[in-house]
Amino acid sequence: MTKETQPRPDTPCVAVCSTTFDDICRGCGRSVEEVAQWVFMDEVQKEQVWQRILAQGYPRRNT
């Protein structure tokens, strides 16, 4: 199975939360607001966040 065909996790969270000196988590790339609202977002909103953070090189998982 290639990386492109693996199912996406429910959340971009990688349990390395840090927003020191910034409003963007260094682990997953989401804003503080996006993290707080994630469970309330619909699938379209979540997909928009996923597309942005993936384009920016997040989430930073240890693989």
PDB file with one MODEL, atoms N, CA, C and O in Angstrom:
MODEL        1
ATOM      1  N   MET A   1       0.853  -1.181   0.000  1.00  0.00           N
ATOM      2  CA  MET A   1       0.000   0.000   0.000  1.00  0.00           C
ATOM      3  C   MET A   1       0.895   1.238   0.000  1.00  0.00           C
ATOM      4  O   MET A   1       1.823   1.335   0.803  1.00  0.00           O
ATOM      5  N   THR A   2       0.623   2.168  -0.884  1.00  0.00           N
ATOM      6  CA  THR A   2       1.428   3.382  -0.948  1.00  0.00           C
ATOM      7  C   THR A   2       0.881   4.435  -0.003  1.00  0.00           C
ATOM      8  O   THR A   2      -0.243   4.331   0.488  1.00  0.00           O
ATOM      9  N   LYS A   3       1.684   5.435   0.238  1.00  0.00           N
ATOM     10  CA  LYS A   3       1.277   6.510   1.136  1.00  0.00           C
ATOM     11  C   LYS A   3       0.006   7.199   0.646  1.00  0.00           C
ATOM     12  O   LYS A   3      -0.829   7.601   1.457  1.00  0.00           O
ATOM     13  N   GLU A   4      -0.151   7.342  -0.680  1.00  0.00           N
ATOM     14  CA  GLU A   4      -1.313   8.027  -1.236  1.00  0.00           C
ATOM     15  C   GLU A   4      -2.613   7.243  -1.041  1.00  0.00           C
ATOM     16  O   GLU A   4      -3.688   7.842  -1.016  1.00  0.00           O
ATOM     17  N   THR A   5      -2.537   5.929  -0.905  1.00  0.00           N
ATOM     18  CA  THR A   5      -3.752   5.139  -0.789  1.00  0.00           C
ATOM     19  C   THR A   5      -4.111   4.807   0.655  1.00  0.00           C
ATOM     20  O   THR A   5      -5.168   4.226   0.903  1.00  0.00           O
ATOM     21  N   GLN A   6      -3.269   5.158   1.599  1.00  0.00           N
ATOM     22  CA  GLN A   6      -3.584   4.899   2.994  1.00  0.00           C
ATOM     23  C   GLN A   6      -4.674   5.857   3.450  1.00  0.00           C
ATOM     24  O   GLN A   6      -4.672   7.031   3.078  1.00  0.00           O
ATOM     25  N   PRO A   7      -5.608   5.356   4.259  1.00  0.00           N
ATOM     26  CA  PRO A   7      -6.662   6.251   4.740  1.00  0.00           C
ATOM     27  C   PRO A   7      -6.074   7.351   5.627  1.00  0.00           C
ATOM     28  O   PRO A   7      -5.104   7.136   6.354  1.00  0.00           O
ATOM     29  N   ARG A   8      -6.673   8.503   5.548  1.00  0.00           N
ATOM     30  CA  ARG A   8      -6.234   9.645   6.336  1.00  0.00           C
ATOM     31  C   ARG A   8      -6.699   9.463   7.782  1.00  0.00           C
ATOM     32  O   ARG A   8      -7.806   8.975   8.009  1.00  0.00           O
ATOM     33  N   PRO A   9      -5.878   9.843   8.760  1.00  0.00           N
ATOM     34  CA  PRO A   9      -6.317   9.775  10.160  1.00  0.00           C
ATOM     35  C   PRO A   9      -7.513  10.700  10.401  1.00  0.00           C
ATOM     36  O   PRO A   9      -7.769  11.610   9.613  1.00  0.00           O
ATOM     37  N   ASP A  10      -8.233  10.463  11.483  1.00  0.00           N
ATOM     38  CA  ASP A  10      -9.387  11.301  11.824  1.00  0.00           C
ATOM     39  C   ASP A  10      -8.992  12.748  12.094  1.00  0.00           C
ATOM     40  O   ASP A  10      -9.786  13.665  11.888  1.00  0.00           O
ATOM     41  N   THR A  11      -7.783  12.942  12.549  1.00  0.00           N
ATOM     42  CA  THR A  11      -7.303  14.275  12.901  1.00  0.00           C
ATOM     43  C   THR A  11      -5.836  14.414  12.518  1.00  0.00           C
ATOM     44  O   THR A  11      -5.105  13.423  12.513  1.00  0.00           O
ATOM     45  N   PRO A  12      -5.398  15.615  12.202  1.00  0.00           N
ATOM     46  CA  PRO A  12      -3.987  15.821  11.894  1.00  0.00           C
ATOM     47  C   PRO A  12      -3.089  15.784  13.132  1.00  0.00           C
ATOM     48  O   PRO A  12      -1.865  15.796  12.999  1.00  0.00           O
ATOM     49  N   CYS A  13      -3.668  15.741  14.319  1.00  0.00           N
ATOM     50  CA  CYS A  13      -2.899  15.798  15.559  1.00  0.00           C
ATOM     51  C   CYS A  13      -1.850  14.690  15.605  1.00  0.00           C
ATOM     52  O   CYS A  13      -2.137  13.534  15.294  1.00  0.00           O
ATOM     53  N   VAL A  14      -0.629  15.060  15.998  1.00  0.00           N
ATOM     54  CA  VAL A  14       0.455  14.087  16.152  1.00  0.00           C
ATOM     55  C   VAL A  14       0.930  14.033  17.602  1.00  0.00           C
ATOM     56  O   VAL A  14       1.983  13.466  17.893  1.00  0.00           O
ATOM     57  N   ALA A  15       0.153  14.621  18.510  1.00  0.00           N
ATOM     58  CA  ALA A  15       0.438  14.628  19.946  1.00  0.00           C
ATOM     59  C   ALA A  15       1.772  15.296  20.271  1.00  0.00           C
ATOM     60  O   ALA A  15       2.436  14.933  21.242  1.00  0.00           O
ATOM     61  N   VAL A  16       2.153  16.263  19.462  1.00  0.00           N
ATOM     62  CA  VAL A  16       3.337  17.082  19.707  1.00  0.00           C
ATOM     63  C   VAL A  16       2.863  18.529  19.622  1.00  0.00           C
ATOM     64  O   VAL A  16       3.225  19.267  18.705  1.00  0.00           O
ATOM     65  N   CYS A  17       2.057  18.912  20.584  1.00  0.00           N
ATOM     66  CA  CYS A  17       1.413  20.219  20.547  1.00  0.00           C
ATOM     67  C   CYS A  17       2.347  21.306  21.057  1.00  0.00           C
ATOM     68  O   CYS A  17       2.865  21.221  22.171  1.00  0.00           O
ATOM     69  N   SER A  18       2.555  22.310  20.247  1.00  0.00           N
ATOM     70  CA  SER A  18       3.366  23.452  20.643  1.00  0.00           C
ATOM     71  C   SER A  18       2.982  24.657  19.803  1.00  0.00           C
ATOM     72  O   SER A  18       3.103  24.649  18.578  1.00  0.00           O
ATOM     73  N   THR A  19       2.518  25.688  20.485  1.00  0.00           N
ATOM     74  CA  THR A  19       2.215  26.945  19.803  1.00  0.00           C
ATOM     75  C   THR A  19       3.026  28.077  20.417  1.00  0.00           C
ATOM     76  O   THR A  19       2.618  29.237  20.351  1.00  0.00           O
ATOM     77  N   THR A  20       4.162  27.757  21.009  1.00  0.00           N
ATOM     78  CA  THR A  20       5.017  28.759  21.623  1.00  0.00           C
ATOM     79  C   THR A  20       5.403  29.824  20.603  1.00  0.00           C
ATOM     80  O   THR A  20       5.911  29.511  19.526  1.00  0.00           O
ATOM     81  N   PHE A  21       5.160  31.072  20.949  1.00  0.00           N
ATOM     82  CA  PHE A  21       5.489  32.234  20.118  1.00  0.00           C
ATOM     83  C   PHE A  21       4.696  32.301  18.814  1.00  0.00           C
ATOM     84  O   PHE A  21       5.068  33.060  17.920  1.00  0.00           O
ATOM     85  N   ASP A  22       3.630  31.541  18.681  1.00  0.00           N
ATOM     86  CA  ASP A  22       2.881  31.511  17.432  1.00  0.00           C
ATOM     87  C   ASP A  22       1.482  30.980  17.708  1.00  0.00           C
ATOM     88  O   ASP A  22       1.228  30.441  18.785  1.00  0.00           O
ATOM     89  N   ASP A  23       0.579  31.122  16.756  1.00  0.00           N
ATOM     90  CA  ASP A  23      -0.761  30.556  16.873  1.00  0.00           C
ATOM     91  C   ASP A  23      -0.907  29.296  16.037  1.00  0.00           C
ATOM     92  O   ASP A  23      -2.017  28.789  15.874  1.00  0.00           O
ATOM     93  N   ILE A  24       0.193  28.783  15.505  1.00  0.00           N
ATOM     94  CA  ILE A  24       0.169  27.579  14.680  1.00  0.00           C
ATOM     95  C   ILE A  24       0.891  26.455  15.408  1.00  0.00           C
ATOM     96  O   ILE A  24       2.021  26.631  15.863  1.00  0.00           O
ATOM     97  N   CYS A  25       0.248  25.312  15.518  1.00  0.00           N
ATOM     98  CA  CYS A  25       0.867  24.156  16.166  1.00  0.00           C
ATOM     99  C   CYS A  25       2.034  23.655  15.317  1.00  0.00           C
ATOM    100  O   CYS A  25       1.894  23.462  14.109  1.00  0.00           O
ATOM    101  N   ARG A  26       3.166  23.452  15.946  1.00  0.00           N
ATOM    102  CA  ARG A  26       4.346  22.978  15.225  1.00  0.00           C
ATOM    103  C   ARG A  26       4.251  21.499  14.862  1.00  0.00           C
ATOM    104  O   ARG A  26       4.996  21.029  14.002  1.00  0.00           O
ATOM    105  N   GLY A  27       3.358  20.767  15.495  1.00  0.00           N
ATOM    106  CA  GLY A  27       3.187  19.349  15.182  1.00  0.00           C
ATOM    107  C   GLY A  27       2.258  19.106  14.006  1.00  0.00           C
ATOM    108  O   GLY A  27       2.601  18.375  13.077  1.00  0.00           O
ATOM    109  N   CYS A  28       1.072  19.724  14.045  1.00  0.00           N
ATOM    110  CA  CYS A  28       0.077  19.428  13.010  1.00  0.00           C
ATOM    111  C   CYS A  28      -0.154  20.561  12.017  1.00  0.00           C
ATOM    112  O   CYS A  28      -0.734  20.333  10.955  1.00  0.00           O
ATOM    113  N   GLY A  29       0.286  21.776  12.337  1.00  0.00           N
ATOM    114  CA  GLY A  29       0.130  22.890  11.408  1.00  0.00           C
ATOM    115  C   GLY A  29      -1.197  23.613  11.486  1.00  0.00           C
ATOM    116  O   GLY A  29      -1.432  24.559  10.734  1.00  0.00           O
ATOM    117  N   ARG A  30      -2.072  23.181  12.389  1.00  0.00           N
ATOM    118  CA  ARG A  30      -3.357  23.867  12.525  1.00  0.00           C
ATOM    119  C   ARG A  30      -3.234  25.074  13.442  1.00  0.00           C
ATOM    120  O   ARG A  30      -2.364  25.136  14.310  1.00  0.00           O
ATOM    121  N   SER A  31      -4.128  26.030  13.225  1.00  0.00           N
ATOM    122  CA  SER A  31      -4.188  27.180  14.124  1.00  0.00           C
ATOM    123  C   SER A  31      -4.858  26.751  15.428  1.00  0.00           C
ATOM    124  O   SER A  31      -5.507  25.707  15.497  1.00  0.00           O
ATOM    125  N   VAL A  32      -4.687  27.572  16.451  1.00  0.00           N
ATOM    126  CA  VAL A  32      -5.329  27.295  17.733  1.00  0.00           C
ATOM    127  C   VAL A  32      -6.837  27.180  17.535  1.00  0.00           C
ATOM    128  O   VAL A  32      -7.477  26.302  18.113  1.00  0.00           O
ATOM    129  N   GLU A  33      -7.397  28.059  16.725  1.00  0.00           N
ATOM    130  CA  GLU A  33      -8.842  28.042  16.435  1.00  0.00           C
ATOM    131  C   GLU A  33      -9.252  26.743  15.733  1.00  0.00           C
ATOM    132  O   GLU A  33     -10.278  26.152  16.070  1.00  0.00           O
ATOM    133  N   GLU A  34      -8.462  26.305  14.773  1.00  0.00           N
ATOM    134  CA  GLU A  34      -8.775  25.061  14.053  1.00  0.00           C
ATOM    135  C   GLU A  34      -8.725  23.853  14.980  1.00  0.00           C
ATOM    136  O   GLU A  34      -9.557  22.952  14.873  1.00  0.00           O
ATOM    137  N   VAL A  35      -7.762  23.831  15.879  1.00  0.00           N
ATOM    138  CA  VAL A  35      -7.672  22.733  16.846  1.00  0.00           C
ATOM    139  C   VAL A  35      -8.920  22.719  17.725  1.00  0.00           C
ATOM    140  O   VAL A  35      -9.523  21.667  17.941  1.00  0.00           O
ATOM    141  N   ALA A  36      -9.301  23.887  18.230  1.00  0.00           N
ATOM    142  CA  ALA A  36     -10.457  23.991  19.123  1.00  0.00           C
ATOM    143  C   ALA A  36     -11.766  23.645  18.422  1.00  0.00           C
ATOM    144  O   ALA A  36     -12.668  23.086  19.046  1.00  0.00           O
ATOM    145  N   GLN A  37     -11.883  23.967  17.143  1.00  0.00           N
ATOM    146  CA  GLN A  37     -13.131  23.777  16.410  1.00  0.00           C
ATOM    147  C   GLN A  37     -13.191  22.476  15.615  1.00  0.00           C
ATOM    148  O   GLN A  37     -14.222  22.187  15.009  1.00  0.00           O
ATOM    149  N   TRP A  38     -12.127  21.689  15.597  1.00  0.00           N
ATOM    150  CA  TRP A  38     -12.038  20.503  14.737  1.00  0.00           C
ATOM    151  C   TRP A  38     -13.255  19.590  14.871  1.00  0.00           C
ATOM    152  O   TRP A  38     -13.810  19.157  13.861  1.00  0.00           O
ATOM    153  N   VAL A  39     -13.677  19.292  16.088  1.00  0.00           N
ATOM    154  CA  VAL A  39     -14.795  18.361  16.287  1.00  0.00           C
ATOM    155  C   VAL A  39     -16.125  18.930  15.806  1.00  0.00           C
ATOM    156  O   VAL A  39     -17.084  18.183  15.610  1.00  0.00           O
ATOM    157  N   PHE A  40     -16.191  20.233  15.617  1.00  0.00           N
ATOM    158  CA  PHE A  40     -17.421  20.878  15.160  1.00  0.00           C
ATOM    159  C   PHE A  40     -17.427  21.150  13.658  1.00  0.00           C
ATOM    160  O   PHE A  40     -18.456  21.533  13.102  1.00  0.00           O
ATOM    161  N   MET A  41     -16.289  20.954  13.001  1.00  0.00           N
ATOM    162  CA  MET A  41     -16.187  21.217  11.562  1.00  0.00           C
ATOM    163  C   MET A  41     -16.871  20.118  10.761  1.00  0.00           C
ATOM    164  O   MET A  41     -16.889  18.955  11.163  1.00  0.00           O
ATOM    165  N   ASP A  42     -17.437  20.509   9.615  1.00  0.00           N
ATOM    166  CA  ASP A  42     -17.982  19.497   8.713  1.00  0.00           C
ATOM    167  C   ASP A  42     -16.845  18.955   7.843  1.00  0.00           C
ATOM    168  O   ASP A  42     -15.717  19.443   7.910  1.00  0.00           O
ATOM    169  N   GLU A  43     -17.145  17.960   7.041  1.00  0.00           N
ATOM    170  CA  GLU A  43     -16.108  17.299   6.239  1.00  0.00           C
ATOM    171  C   GLU A  43     -15.443  18.241   5.230  1.00  0.00           C
ATOM    172  O   GLU A  43     -14.250  18.115   4.958  1.00  0.00           O
ATOM    173  N   VAL A  44     -16.206  19.174   4.682  1.00  0.00           N
ATOM    174  CA  VAL A  44     -15.645  20.137   3.724  1.00  0.00           C
ATOM    175  C   VAL A  44     -14.622  21.032   4.423  1.00  0.00           C
ATOM    176  O   VAL A  44     -13.533  21.262   3.898  1.00  0.00           O
ATOM    177  N   GLN A  45     -14.968  21.528   5.591  1.00  0.00           N
ATOM    178  CA  GLN A  45     -14.052  22.385   6.345  1.00  0.00           C
ATOM    179  C   GLN A  45     -12.782  21.623   6.729  1.00  0.00           C
ATOM    180  O   GLN A  45     -11.673  22.142   6.608  1.00  0.00           O
ATOM    181  N   LYS A  46     -12.962  20.385   7.194  1.00  0.00           N
ATOM    182  CA  LYS A  46     -11.796  19.570   7.565  1.00  0.00           C
ATOM    183  C   LYS A  46     -10.901  19.315   6.354  1.00  0.00           C
ATOM    184  O   LYS A  46      -9.676  19.370   6.467  1.00  0.00           O
ATOM    185  N   GLU A  47     -11.496  19.042   5.214  1.00  0.00           N
ATOM    186  CA  GLU A  47     -10.714  18.798   3.996  1.00  0.00           C
ATOM    187  C   GLU A  47      -9.922  20.042   3.602  1.00  0.00           C
ATOM    188  O   GLU A  47      -8.780  19.932   3.156  1.00  0.00           O
ATOM    189  N   GLN A  48     -10.514  21.215   3.762  1.00  0.00           N
ATOM    190  CA  GLN A  48      -9.799  22.459   3.456  1.00  0.00           C
ATOM    191  C   GLN A  48      -8.574  22.617   4.355  1.00  0.00           C
ATOM    192  O   GLN A  48      -7.504  23.016   3.895  1.00  0.00           O
ATOM    193  N   VAL A  49      -8.740  22.305   5.629  1.00  0.00           N
ATOM    194  CA  VAL A  49      -7.609  22.381   6.560  1.00  0.00           C
ATOM    195  C   VAL A  49      -6.553  21.353   6.169  1.00  0.00           C
ATOM    196  O   VAL A  49      -5.365  21.673   6.105  1.00  0.00           O
ATOM    197  N   TRP A  50      -6.988  20.105   5.905  1.00  0.00           N
ATOM    198  CA  TRP A  50      -6.040  19.056   5.495  1.00  0.00           C
ATOM    199  C   TRP A  50      -5.238  19.486   4.270  1.00  0.00           C
ATOM    200  O   TRP A  50      -4.018  19.328   4.246  1.00  0.00           O
ATOM    201  N   GLN A  51      -5.906  20.024   3.259  1.00  0.00           N
ATOM    202  CA  GLN A  51      -5.211  20.423   2.039  1.00  0.00           C
ATOM    203  C   GLN A  51      -4.163  21.501   2.318  1.00  0.00           C
ATOM    204  O   GLN A  51      -3.056  21.452   1.782  1.00  0.00           O
ATOM    205  N   ARG A  52      -4.516  22.466   3.154  1.00  0.00           N
ATOM    206  CA  ARG A  52      -3.574  23.538   3.484  1.00  0.00           C
ATOM    207  C   ARG A  52      -2.373  23.010   4.251  1.00  0.00           C
ATOM    208  O   ARG A  52      -1.234  23.321   3.903  1.00  0.00           O
ATOM    209  N   ILE A  53      -2.608  22.217   5.291  1.00  0.00           N
ATOM    210  CA  ILE A  53      -1.478  21.760   6.110  1.00  0.00           C
ATOM    211  C   ILE A  53      -0.597  20.766   5.360  1.00  0.00           C
ATOM    212  O   ILE A  53       0.619  20.752   5.554  1.00  0.00           O
ATOM    213  N   LEU A  54      -1.191  19.939   4.511  1.00  0.00           N
ATOM    214  CA  LEU A  54      -0.374  19.020   3.711  1.00  0.00           C
ATOM    215  C   LEU A  54       0.504  19.794   2.731  1.00  0.00           C
ATOM    216  O   LEU A  54       1.663  19.436   2.518  1.00  0.00           O
ATOM    217  N   ALA A  55      -0.040  20.848   2.137  1.00  0.00           N
ATOM    218  CA  ALA A  55       0.736  21.678   1.212  1.00  0.00           C
ATOM    219  C   ALA A  55       1.886  22.385   1.928  1.00  0.00           C
ATOM    220  O   ALA A  55       2.904  22.708   1.315  1.00  0.00           O
ATOM    221  N   GLN A  56       1.717  22.620   3.219  1.00  0.00           N
ATOM    222  CA  GLN A  56       2.747  23.294   4.008  1.00  0.00           C
ATOM    223  C   GLN A  56       3.725  22.312   4.661  1.00  0.00           C
ATOM    224  O   GLN A  56       4.623  22.725   5.395  1.00  0.00           O
ATOM    225  N   GLY A  57       3.552  21.023   4.397  1.00  0.00           N
ATOM    226  CA  GLY A  57       4.480  20.032   4.942  1.00  0.00           C
ATOM    227  C   GLY A  57       4.106  19.466   6.297  1.00  0.00           C
ATOM    228  O   GLY A  57       4.938  18.842   6.957  1.00  0.00           O
ATOM    229  N   TYR A  58       2.892  19.668   6.715  1.00  0.00           N
ATOM    230  CA  TYR A  58       2.382  19.102   7.958  1.00  0.00           C
ATOM    231  C   TYR A  58       1.462  17.949   7.614  1.00  0.00           C
ATOM    232  O   TYR A  58       1.148  17.766   6.437  1.00  0.00           O
ATOM    233  N   PRO A  59       1.015  17.162   8.577  1.00  0.00           N
ATOM    234  CA  PRO A  59       1.531  17.078   9.930  1.00  0.00           C
ATOM    235  C   PRO A  59       2.900  16.403   9.938  1.00  0.00           C
ATOM    236  O   PRO A  59       3.227  15.612   9.054  1.00  0.00           O
ATOM    237  N   ARG A  60       3.662  16.723  10.921  1.00  0.00           N
ATOM    238  CA  ARG A  60       5.029  16.203  11.011  1.00  0.00           C
ATOM    239  C   ARG A  60       5.040  14.945  11.860  1.00  0.00           C
ATOM    240  O   ARG A  60       5.318  14.978  13.059  1.00  0.00           O
ATOM    241  N   ARG A  61       4.732  13.843  11.209  1.00  0.00           N
ATOM    242  CA  ARG A  61       4.715  12.543  11.890  1.00  0.00           C
ATOM    243  C   ARG A  61       6.082  11.888  11.790  1.00  0.00           C
ATOM    244  O   ARG A  61       6.792  12.051  10.797  1.00  0.00           O
ATOM    245  N   ASN A  62       6.437  11.152  12.818  1.00  0.00           N
ATOM    246  CA  ASN A  62       7.676  10.369  12.782  1.00  0.00           C
ATOM    247  C   ASN A  62       7.384   9.043  12.113  1.00  0.00           C
ATOM    248  O   ASN A  62       6.761   8.166  12.711  1.00  0.00           O
ATOM    249  N   THR A  63       7.833   8.891  10.868  1.00  0.00           N
ATOM    250  CA  THR A  63       7.575   7.644  10.141  1.00  0.00           C
ATOM    251  C   THR A  63       8.864   6.999   9.737  1.00  0.00           C
ATOM    252  O   THR A  63       8.855   5.938   9.113  1.00  0.00           O
TER     253      THR A  63
ENDMDL
END
